[in-house]
Structure formats: C-alpha cells, structure tokens
Amino acid sequence: MTSIAPSERSVESSLQYWLIFLRFVVQKLELHKDVPDLSQDEKEERRRLWWATYIIDRHAALSFNGRPRITDNECLFLPTPRPDALWNQPGPLLPHGQQPGAHETLLSYHVGNLDMLGLFLPLSRILGEILEYRFLSDHSTFNTCHDLLNTVQTNILQHLRMWYQSFEALVGSEFRSIAEPDCHSCPVAEVPPVAYYGFHMYHCMFVLLHGPMDVVRMYQDLTWQSSADFLTAGEHAVACANVARHILRIDPQLSLMYRFFGTYFLQSSFIFLILAQKLGKQSDDLILRNCSINLQVLDMFVAATNMDYQRTFAKLLRRTLSFNMAESSGDVAPGHGQSAPELTGVPQSSLDPEMLRYRWAPGYTGLWVGPMN
C-alpha cells in the first residue's frame, strides 16, 4: 500500500493499469461483502485487502487528480480490519464477541488503533469527501450553489474533528505539540512512527480543503490569497512542516511509507513556495524556515525514490530559497552541501515551466505526466 506512487521507471510506468486491475479484482471477488461460511482468518484477509484497496483508490485519486472509484456505499456494512496486534497473534482468530479487545466496527471517522489501517482508513474516507467537494467546486453547475458547498465543507470539518478527538485519546494531548515551531523533541516517546505520518496527513486535509490544490491556482488567485481559507491553509501547512521535521527525526530515511507520504507532503509544501516566490527577499523567517524544512525532506525523498516531480520541486524550491537568502544572510539553502548551478538563481516572477506539468485542475492529471487512458 505504501509503495503506490507515480514514476516513469520500471513497472511503475504501467501504474494506472495496475490500479484499474486491482479495483476490478477486488470488486469482481466482492471482497466488500462478508461470506458467512468462511473462517475468521479468511474473512479478515478479505476485509484487509478490500480496505487497503480503498485507501489506495483515494490516494491515487489525489495523486492523479481524479475522483474515487470505490464508493462508501459499497462497503458501509463491511467490518473494518481488526488491530494489527490481534491480526499478528499466533493461532486462529476468534469471532469478535469471543476475542478480548476485538469489537466489530463499521466504516467511521474514528481512529480505533494506532496502526496503518486504523489511522489511514478514516482519513481516506475524509480524503474522498474532500475530492468530491473539490469536484463540486469545479463543476459549472454546482459551484454556484454556495449553501451546498458550505454545508459540505462544514460536514468535512466535523469529520476531521471526530478523527482528531479519537486520535488524541490514543496518543495523548501533549503529542499535538509536535505541530508547533518551538517543539524540539517528541513529548510522548511510546507513540509509533505511523502516528506521525497520520498526524501530518490530518493537517494536510485542511490544506486540501481550504486551498485550491493546484499550485498555479494558488499562485494566481488573489481572492483566495486574501481570504480566511488562505490563512487556515497556511496555518496547517506550517503544522505539516513542523510534523515533517519530527518525521525526519524518527524515520530519517522515510522508509516507513515514503511514497504514500510524498503526495501529501507536496500538497502541504506548495503554499510556502508561492509565498517565497511572491515575497522574494521580503519573506519572513517563518516562511524561509518552513521552506528549508521542506527542502530537507524533499532531498531525502530524492535520495530514497528519485522521482521526477520530487527532483523538479526540490530544484525550484532550492533556487527560490537561495535567491531569498543570498543577500540577507549569505546562507545557502540546505541540500547535503550541494553547490549545484541552480543555487545561484534569479527571482522567479512566475512558476517554473517544469512545475506546470503537475496540475490539479480540470483536464490535468496531477503527478501523472503521461496520457491517462
């Protein structure tokens, strides 16, 4: 699940076809329906495969600027996976009523446990709602129904609150301080690494909900830049950068889920690139700090996966940072001590043409730069 990502190399050049095939198989096998005469282990295997595909479906929809293909209505009555701790225990699974700590639950917005499916399944449900909300906002008929759009946004915010409250109950209230700039160490040592990634994705949901998603729209939309939505998106983008800083500390190689993380990290980084380019040398320390953090993470992404969009964004961000910091402090943008030609850049009055390949607007395919059949 964590290996799904766009690339022009190896088998991943056929990624869109694998995704279509995966969705076809799980729906053809009707994995969203429990089969009564199967054992508990067989039922759980079917459920876990379905729900993993559900998460991948929504992640791919965001990555490639599409809509979810698997609907919530298909699986409203399918129990969600049991915690990994129970699944990994030796011996056969028992029915929910006979196994301590096992409670049959259906799809919801609550975090039931701190494992990958427990964290990302409810977040993926919310992501699907945000993508549909974005589709309505771009639709020539529905985007004039402001009451409808406001109601949908309000409902999504309520769902995010439900996710966070259940998450905080498991990690403790002190954990949220990692999203603050002045937090230098994790206040809760026993929190698993996957919780950091989940917390980052939670804050990214606000960036997606309150922002246009598309970097060109962000750059050009002056109305959005002067709105409350911009401030909210910016606040959560700051939180994303701070959480990413802690992710680098607990998972320096981004080995846990680097490709799944990449799309959300990129979306949360756009706003600082835009601010740094528009403000130039007037960029304040907070903007430059967050750009520097994001560049450190991008450099690690390039080292781990070396995908085109990561190299492109890292180069553009490094050039922007270098120009903004050159005269004021003599600093060089971080990047493993590199002194590449782009470090002596010039101010950007518009977005880099290479970045224009990656669009989240109608008619474009996000991180997928080839034809989408």
N, C-alpha and C positions, 0 to 999 in steps of 0.2 A: 504493500500500500504506500509506503513512504518513498518508493522509487519512481513513482509516476512523475514525469517531467518532460518538457519539450527538448528536443535535441535533433541535430541533423546528422548524427553519427550512429553507426551500428544499427541494432534492431529498432532503436527508438525512432528511426526515420519513418517507421510504419506505425507509430504510436496511435494515431487516430483510428486505424483499423483494428488494433488490438482492443481499444476501448469499446468500439462498436461490437466486436465479437464477445467481449466479456459481458456487456449488458445483455446481448442476445442469449448467451448461455444461461446466465442466472435467471432470466425471465422465462426461458424455454423450460428449464428444470423446475420452475415455480418454487424457487427457494424462499420466496416471501410467504409461503404457506407451510404450516406445520403438518407433517404426515403422522397420523396417530400411532401407527404400528411400528415406528422406528424407535430405537433405543435413545436414551437421553443424550448419549455422546453423539450419535448420528444427527439428532435434532440440533444440537449445539453447533456442530460443524456446518450444517446448512445455514443456520442463522448467522454465524460469524462470517461466512463467505458472502451472504447477502448484504449484511451491514457494512462490510469492508468495501463492497462494490458501490453501495450507496454513498459512502464517503468519497470514494474515488470519482464517482459521477459528478458530484458537486465541485470537487476540487478541479476536475478537468473543465467543467463549465466556466469557472472563474478564469482558469489559466488561458482558455482559448476563446473567451468572450462569447459563451453560448448560454443556453438555458438547461437546467437539469432535465435529464431524460427519464430518470426514475422518480416517480411521484410519491408523495407521502401517502396518498390514498391507497397505493398498492400494498403498503406494509403497516398500516395503522394497528393491525391486530397481531402482528408478529412480535413475540417477546424479544427484547433486546438481549445482547450477549451477557453471559454471566461474567463476573470479575475474572481477570486473568489468574488471580490467586487460586480460585476454585477450578478453573479450567486446567491449570498446570498440575494440580494434585494427582498423585498416582491413584489408580483404581477408577472404576466407572463412576460417572455422575449419577446422582440420585435425583428424583423429582424434586421440584422446588420446595414443596412442603416438608420433605424429609431431610433436606440438607441444610445444616446450620449456616446462616449468613447468606442464604440464597432466597431471594424474593423475586418472583416473576414480575417484570415491569414492561410496559409498552413504550413506544417512542414518545419522548417528552423533551423538555428543555432543561432538565435537572442533571447534574453530574452525580452519577451513582458511585463511582470509584475512580481512583487516580491511575488508570491505565489508558492505553491509546484509544480503545473503543469507548470507554466510559467518558473520556474527555471530549473527543472529537465528534462523536455521533450527535450529541445535542447541538454542538457548534455548527456541524454540517447542515443540520436541519435549518438553523438560523441563516446560514450562508445561502441556502436555496431560496429562502424567503427574500433575502436582500437582492439576489439576482433577478427574481421575478419582479420585485419592486423597481429595480433599475429598468427592466423591460417595459413596465408600465410607464415609467418616466420618459422613456424614449419613444413611446408609441404616439402616433399623431392624433389618435382619438382619446386615449386615456390620460395623456399628460395635461389635458385641460381640466380634468376632474380633481381639483386641488383638495377637496374634502376627502375623497377616496385615498389619495396619496398620503395625506396627513394621517388618516386612520391607519393605513398600512404601516407607516413609519412608527407611529405610536405603539402599535402591537409588537413590532420587532424590538423596540426599545424595552418593552415589558418582558419579552422573552430573554433578552440579554441580561436583564436584572435577575430573572429567575436562574439563569445559568450561573451568574456570578455569586449569588447568595448561596447556592448549593456548593459551588467550588470553594468559597471562603470557609464554609462549615467544615470542609475536609482539610484545607491547608492552614487554617488559622488566619486571623485578621492581620497579623504582622507581615504576612507574605506579600501583601499588596504594596509594601514599601519599595519593592524592587523596581516598580514603575516610576519611582521618583529620582530626580537627578542626584540627590545627595546621599543615596543609599549605596554603600561601597561593598557590602557583604550581605549574603542571604541571611535573614533573621531566623529562618526555620531550616535547620540542617537536614531533617529527615524527609523533606519533600522530594519526590522522584523527579528526575530531569524532564520527563514528559510533561509535567505540570508547568514548567517554564514555557515550553512551546505552546501549550494550551492557553496560558495567560497572554502570550503575545498575540495569538490568533484572536482572542477575545477583544483586545484593544483594536486590532486591525478591522474587526467587524464594524466598529464605529467609523473608521476612516472610509470604509467601503459604503456605509450607509449615508454618511453626511458629505461625501465627496463624489465627484463625477466619475471616479475610477480611471478615466482616460487622462494621460499626462498632458496631452495637447489642450483638452478642455480645461484642465486645471490651470494651465499657463495663460490661456486666453480669456477665460470667463471672469471678467472684472466684477460682475454682480455677485458671483459666488465668493470671490476673494474678499468682499466687504460684508459678507453675511455671517449670521450666527453659526451656520453649518460649517463654514471655514474654520472658525475658532474651535468648534468641537472636534473637527477632524484633526486640526493641528495639535490640540491637547493630547489626543490619543496617539497621534504619530510620535509625539515626544515620549509618551509611555512605551510605545513599541521600541523606540531606540534604546531606552533605558533597560527594558527587559532583554533586548538583544545583547546588550553589554554583559548581562549576567549569564545569558546562554553561552556566550563565548568562554566564560569562566568555568562553567560546569561541563561543557561539551566543546572543547577548543577546536576540534576538527569537524564540528557539526555532523558527527557520524550517526546520530540517532535517527534523524529524519530530514536530512539536508534538502532533498528535492521537494518534499511536501512543504517544507518551511519557506522555500525560495519564492514562491508566488506571493505569499502574504507579506514577506519581508520587502519585496519590491514595491508592492502597492503602498506599504506604510512609509516608503522612502521618497516617493515622488514629491511630496509636498515640500521637503527640505531642499531638494534640487531646484525646484521652482523658486522658492524664496531666495536661495543663494544666488541664482542667476538674475533675478529681478532686482535685488538689492545691491548686488555687487559688493564693493568694499564697505558698504553701509550695513552689511549683515552683522547681527549682534553675535555675542559669544555663544548663546544657546543654539542658534542656527548652525554655526560652524562646528560646535561640539557634536551636535547630532549628525551632521554630515560626516564628520570624522569617524564616529562610531559606525555609521552605516557603511563607510568605505572599508573599515577593518573587517566587517562581516562579509562584505562583497569580495574582498581579497581572499578570504577563507573559502567562500563559495567557488571562486575561480580555481583555487588550488584543489578543491575536492571534486568538482564536476566539469569545470572549464567549458561552460555553455555560452553560446554566442551572446544571449541577452545580458548575462552577467558581466561578461567582458566589456560589452558596449556601455552598460550603465556605469561600471567601475571607472572606465576611461573618462566618461563625461563628468562624473562626479569628482574625480581627481583633478581634472583640468579646471573645473569651476572653483574647487577649494584652493587650488594653487594660486589662481589669479586673485581671489579674495584675500588670501593671507599673505601674499608675497610682500607687498609694500608695508603692511601694518606691523608685521612681527618678524618677517623673514622666515617664517615656518614653511615647511614643506608638507603637503598632505601625506598622511600615513599610507604606507603600502609596501612594507617589508624593505624599506630603504631604497626603493627603486628610484632611478632618476631618468625615467622614460621621457621622450620628447614632449609628450602631452603635458608634462609638469610645468612647462613654461608657456602656458596657453594665453589666450586673449579672452576678454569678456565675451560672453555669449548673449547676443541680442535676441536670439531665437533658439529653439531647441535643435539639438544636433540631428542632422538628417537621418543618421543611423537609428536614432531613438524613435523616429517616426514610423519605423516598421512595426512597432509594438503598440497597437491601438486598442482601446476598449470602447469603441464607438460603433454604431450600426454599420454593418458592411465590413468590419475588420475582425481579425481572429486572434487578438491578444498576443500571446507569446509564440503562436504558431505562424511562421513566416512563409510557409508553403501554401499551396492550394488546399482548401478544405472541401472534400467531396461529400 
